[in-house]
Amino acid sequence: MSVLFLICLLALFLIDRPVAIWAAHLSPRVVRAGFFVTWFGTSGYMFLVSALVALAAFVLRRNESSRITRERLTLLARRAVFFFLAIAASGLAVQGLKHIIGRARPRLIEQLGPLSLHSFSWPNDFASFPSGHTTSAFAAATALALMMPRARWGLLVCAVAIGISRVVVSAHYPSDVLAGAALGTSVTLLLARSMVRRGLALFPQSARLSWPSGRPG
């Protein structure tokens, strides 16, 4: 986590400006592709799918006579609730930080520069840091990777692609994306550890419930 924080600081002062200028001159075709990818970082469909899965598993469990099937449906429902909570908790955290910090978005770089802060500001133009889409993407990827460790690298690639798309469409600076990745991952890991402490066996033995340093994010 400390390494990612350092990289975020370096990006803030060294690469945010040149990358934002580069993104502003990308071809319309590349930008359209970026908007397509970036949609997958929206949290609305994540809430909807996880809520529907939890509800369906709960309803099916009530009418199931097999003990093994009931246990599997219970696990599915709990995992869907965990996923929902991970997206919700990380979303609340990122929205709070966005408006407390009030960083101007890249589209205002010519007028205000990359380090312009308008603390406790509500307009969307001053909600750049951290990236909300990236936070949701990494929260979702982390939650799914904890439940399906074998898919973790594919999930990571998807989350990274969403983060890059936010830069491509000039919605965020690289440091915004890095901060969002750290926030989404950290909140989800903390939530997972909290559930394990409460005796909820949601994850396989191979799941990592901490950052590589051995400490929660």
Long-range contacts (C-beta under 8 A, 24 or more apart in sequence): 1-182, 1-186, 1-211, 1-213, 1-215, 1-217, 2-213, 4-178, 4-181, 4-182, 5-182, 7-178, 8-175, 8-178, 8-179, 8-182, 9-175, 11-173, 11-174, 11-175, 11-178, 12-114, 12-115, 12-173, 12-175, 15-174, 16-114, 16-173, 16-174, 16-175, 17-109, 17-113, 17-114, 19-167, 19-173, 19-174, 20-106, 20-109, 20-114, 20-167, 20-170, 20-173, 21-109, 23-106, 23-167, 23-168, 23-169, 23-170, 24-106, 24-107, 24-109, 24-170, 26-168, 30-168, 31-168, 31-169, 31-170, 33-168, 34-164, 34-165, 34-168, 34-169, 35-165, 35-169, 37-161, 37-162, 37-164, 37-165, 37-168, 38-133, 38-162, 38-165, 38-166, 38-168, 38-169, 38-171, 40-137, 40-158, 40-162, 41-132, 41-133, 41-134, 41-136, 41-137, 41-162, 41-163, 41-165, 41-166, 42-133, 42-136, 43-87, 43-91, 43-132, 43-136, 46-83, 46-84, 46-87, 46-136, 46-140, 47-84, 47-87, 47-88, 50-80, 50-81, 50-83, 50-84, 50-87, 51-80, 51-84, 53-77, 53-80, 54-80, 54-81, 54-84, 75-202, 78-200, 78-202, 79-147, 79-202, 82-143, 82-147, 82-191, 82-192, 82-195, 82-202, 83-140, 83-143, 83-144, 85-191, 86-139, 86-140, 86-142, 86-143, 86-187, 86-188, 86-191, 86-192, 87-136, 87-139, 87-140, 87-143, 89-139, 89-187, 89-188, 89-191, 90-135, 90-136, 90-138, 90-139, 90-183, 90-184, 90-187, 90-188, 91-132, 91-135, 91-136, 91-139, 93-135, 93-183, 93-187, 94-130, 94-131, 94-132, 94-135, 94-136, 94-180, 94-183, 94-184, 95-132, 97-129, 97-130, 97-183, 98-127, 98-128, 98-129, 98-130, 98-132, 99-127, 101-129, 102-126, 102-127, 103-127, 103-128, 103-129, 103-176, 104-128, 105-170, 105-171, 105-172, 106-167, 106-170, 106-171, 106-172, 106-173, 107-170, 114-173, 128-171, 128-172, 128-173, 128-176, 129-172, 129-173, 129-175, 129-176, 129-179, 130-176, 130-177, 130-179, 130-180, 130-182, 130-183, 131-163, 131-166, 131-171, 131-172, 131-176, 131-177, 131-179, 131-180, 132-180, 133-162, 133-163, 133-165, 133-166, 133-171, 133-180, 134-159, 134-162, 134-163, 134-166, 134-172, 134-176, 134-177, 134-180, 134-181, 134-184, 135-180, 135-181, 135-183, 135-184, 136-184, 137-162, 137-163, 137-180, 137-184, 138-163, 138-180, 138-181, 138-182, 138-183, 138-184, 138-185, 138-188, 139-184, 139-185, 139-187, 139-188, 140-184, 141-184, 142-184, 142-185, 142-188, 142-189, 143-188, 143-192, 145-207, 146-188, 146-192, 146-202, 146-203, 146-207, 146-208, 146-209, 147-202, 147-203, 147-204, 147-207, 149-204, 149-206, 149-207, 149-208, 159-184, 182-217, 185-211, 185-217, 186-211, 186-216, 186-217, 187-217, 189-216, 189-217, 190-216, 190-217
